């Protein structure tokens, strides 16, 4: 998902259901604008990476990787958490 996470309604339910549709080894990546980025959508439409991590954790995911190479966005990769 690129720059759209905040548009998904009922995110925890959505991603919880999505988890069962992933192939073995499947991942979910979220790329969105940092809160302090000089570019991108209005700050009111942005989500902090901590909120994304918390919501996906509640939906049954674990953070797999966090990339820092994008100048204005964060890049988070999640995998289904082990039961």
C-alpha positions in Angstrom: 0.0 0.0 0.0 1.5 3.3 -1.0 0.1 6.5 0.5 -3.4 5.0 1.0 -3.3 3.3 4.4 -5.4 6.1 6.0 -8.1 5.5 3.3 -8.8 1.9 4.3 -11.9 1.7 6.5 -12.0 -0.7 9.5 -8.3 -1.4 9.0 -7.8 -3.9 11.8 -10.7 -6.0 10.5 -9.5 -5.6 6.9 -6.0 -6.7 7.6 -7.0 -9.5 9.9 -9.1 -10.9 7.0 -6.3 -10.3 4.5 -3.9 -12.3 6.6 -5.8 -15.5 5.7 -5.5 -14.7 2.0 -1.7 -14.3 2.0 0.3 -17.1 0.4 2.9 -18.8 2.7 5.7 -16.3 3.2 3.5 -13.4 2.0 4.1 -9.9 3.3 2.2 -6.6 3.5 4.2 -3.4 2.8 3.0 0.1 3.9 4.7 3.1 2.4 3.4 6.5 3.5 4.5 10.1 4.1 6.4 10.9 7.3 4.7 13.3 9.6 7.5 15.8 9.2 7.8 15.5 5.4 7.8 18.8 3.5 5.9 17.1 0.7 2.8 15.0 0.5 -0.8 15.2 1.7 -1.9 17.6 4.5 -0.6 16.6 7.9 -4.2 15.8 9.0 -4.3 13.0 6.4 -1.0 11.4 7.5 -0.5 8.6 9.9 2.5 8.1 12.2 4.3 4.8 11.6 3.8 3.9 15.3 0.0 4.0 14.7 0.4 1.7 11.6 2.6 -0.7 13.6 0.1 -0.8 16.5 -2.9 -1.4 14.2 -1.3 -4.1 12.2 -0.1 -5.8 15.4 -3.7 -5.9 16.7 -4.6 -7.4 13.3 -2.2 -10.2 13.8 1.0 -9.0 12.1 4.6 -8.6 13.2 7.0 -6.0 11.8 9.4 -7.8 9.5 11.5 -4.9 8.2 11.7 -1.1 8.4 13.5 0.6 5.5 14.8 4.2 5.8 16.0 4.9 2.3 13.0 7.0 1.2 13.6 10.8 1.8 9.9 11.7 2.7 8.2 8.4 3.5 8.5 5.5 5.8 8.5 1.9 4.4 7.3 -0.8 6.7 7.0 -4.5 5.9 4.9 -6.9 8.0 4.4 -10.6 8.1 1.6 -12.6 9.8 2.5 -13.2 13.4 3.0 -16.7 14.5 0.1 -18.0 16.5 
